[in-house]
Amino acid sequence: MTAPTTLEDKPDGPATTDGARSPATRFGTLAMAIAIVVGLLLGYAGGLLTPGLSRPGDASAEAGFARDMTTHHAQAVEMGLIAFKHGTDQEVQTIGGDIALLQQGDIGTMQTWLRSWGLDPTGSEPRMAWLPDGTDMVRDGLMPGMATPEQMTQLREAQGTELDVLFLELMITHHIGGIHMVDALLDQSDEKDVVQAAQTMKNTQQTDLTNLRNALERIQQG
């Protein structure tokens, strides 16, 4: 399983005359780091407080979804943090930060489910095996919508408007793939609380998609 992304201590904003980051920039990065941790803890708390949750088995759709979506979300968190720290468009920075915060909280919730069910957080089943014919949706080890290692390297190395546009394009594809995975879970599961949480993820990502597409259109036309 991909480890949750952390903030790196790199220059990421306006510098003072002596080359150091400005206090405002340092505060912004620190605030995001704290917010990420708080979001993760709130996700754990939400998973613990979910009422009436039964104990799905190791090969269940619920367990498979929680494991695979954790990995899927972890990539989105990294992408969001790159946009937040290094994007040049203010809206791109905001969208990136929001996605990182919300999806880190989702990771906390899903990992708490697995622990409460007494299941390994990673499991031994192939990716998407919880869905009939789901393994056919995996390409080169990547679940629907996920960026390739080459695309992630390109995003990490991009600068300026190139970074803004690439982030938006990759995240649009990423969210579309994530929504497909949620829809598959909704078709498979009758666990009320898992279904409710997954539907919330879908609703949030659909709203994100509107914002991502609008931002991309604005930047490309500008």
N, C-alpha and C positions, 0 to 999 in steps of 0.2 A: 504493500500500500504506500502510496506517495505520502511522505511526511508533510504535515501542514506547513505552509510557507511562512517564513519569518522575514521581518524587515532587515535589510542590510544597512550597515552604517556607511552609506556613500553620499557624496555631495549630490543633492537633488534639488537645488533651488538657487535663488539669488545669493551671491556671495558678497561679503563685506570687502573693503579695500585691502585687507590683509589676507584674502583668499579663504577665510572661514565662512561657513554658512551663517546666514543671518539668524538672530534669535527667533524670529517669526517662523523661519523655515524649519529650524531645529524643533521648535515647539509643535509645528504641524506634523512632522514625522513621528515625534514622541506621542502626540495625541492619538495618531492612527494606530501606533503599536499598542497603546493601552486599550484603545477601542476594540482592536482585534482580539486581545486577550479577554476582555469583558464579554464580547460577543460569543466567544467560545465557551466561557463559563456559563453564560445564560443558556446557551444551547444544551450544555450538560444538565443544567437545572431543569430545563423544559423536558428533556428526555426522562429524567428521574420522576418528575411530577405528572407525567402523562397517566391519566387514570385508567384503570381497567385494562391495561395492556396485557395480552396473553403472551405465551412463550412460543413463538414460531420456531420451527426446527432449523437445523443447520443448512439444509438444502431448500429452504422455503424461499418464495419470491421476496418476502419481506427482508430476510437476512441478506440475500443476494443483492437486492436493491440498495440496502444500507451500505454494504461494502463497496459496491461498484460506484454508487453515487458519491461516496466519500472521496474516492480517487478522482472522479470527474470534477467534483467541487474543488478539490485541492489545486487542480490546474487553473481553474477559474480564479481562485484566490491569488495565485502567483501572477496571473495576467492582470488582475485588477490592481495589485500593488505596483506593478511596473507602470501602469497608466497613471496611478495616483502620484507616484514619486517622480516620474520622468516625462509625463505628458506635457505638451505645451498649450493645449486647449483647456480652458478652465472646466468646461462641461465634461470633457473626457476624464479629467482628473477626478471630478465629483462622481461620475458614473463608476469609474474604477474603484474608488474608495468604498462606495456603497455596495458594490458587488462583493468585494473582499470581506466586508463586515458581515453581510447577511449570509453568505455561503459558509463562512467560518462558523457562524452560529449553527447552521444546519449540520455541519460536520459534528459539532458537539452533541447535538440531539441524536443523530444516527449512531454515533459511537456509544452513547449511553444506552440506547436500545439494545445493542449487541451485548453489552456487558450485563444488562438486566436480564437478558435471555440466556445468559451463561454461554455465549458463543464467542469464538475467536474473532477478533476484529478484522482479520484478513481472510480467513477461510482457505479451503483447498480447491474449490470449484473454479473452472475456467470463467473468464469474464463473460457476463451476460448469460451464463448457463441457467439462471433462474427463469429465463423466458424461453418458451418453446421456439426452437430454431434461433435463439438469441445469439449463439456463438457465430452465426453467419453474419451478424451485424458488426463483428469485430474485425478491423483491418489493421494488420501489422501491430497487433496488440493494443490498438486504440479503440475505445468505445465511441459511439456516435457523437460527432461534432468535435472531438478532441483534436487539438493542434498536434502536428508531428513534432518530433525533436528539432528538426530543421527550422520549422516555423517558430518554435519557441526561442531558438537561438537568434533568429532574425529579429524577433520582437525585443529581446534583451539588448541587442546591439543597435537597434534603430534609434533615431533621434528626430526631434522636431515634428513636423507635420507627418512625416513618414511613419513615425511611431503612433501618432494619434489615429491615422487611417488604418494601419495594420491592426492595432488593438481592436478597433471597432469591427473590422471585417472578421477577425478571428473570434471575437466574442459573440457576434451574431451567429456564426456557424456553431459555436460551442453551445449557446443557449438553445438553438433549434434541436440539436442532438439531445440535450438534457431534457427538453420537453417530451421528445419521443420516448425517452426512458421512463419518465413519469407516467406517460399515457399507458405504457406497457405494464407498469406496476398497478395502475388503477384498474386495468382489465383483469389482473391476476389476483388481487388482494381483496379480502373482505374484513381486514382488521381496521376497525373504525378509526382509531387514532393515527395509524400509519397512513391510511388513505387521506385523512384530513390534513396531515402535515405535508404529504406529497402534493395535494391539490394547492396548498398555500405556496409551495415552491413553484409550481407551474404558473400560478397567477402572477407571482412576483417576476418570474422570468419573461412572461408575456409583456408585462409593463416595461421591463428592461429592454426588450426587443424594440418596442416602439421608440424609446429614447435613443437607443443605439442607432437605429436606422435614420432617425431624424438628424442626429448629430453627424452621421456620415454624409448624408445628403448636403447638409449645410456646409461642411468643410470642403467637400468635393466641388461644390458650386462656387465657393468663395475664392 
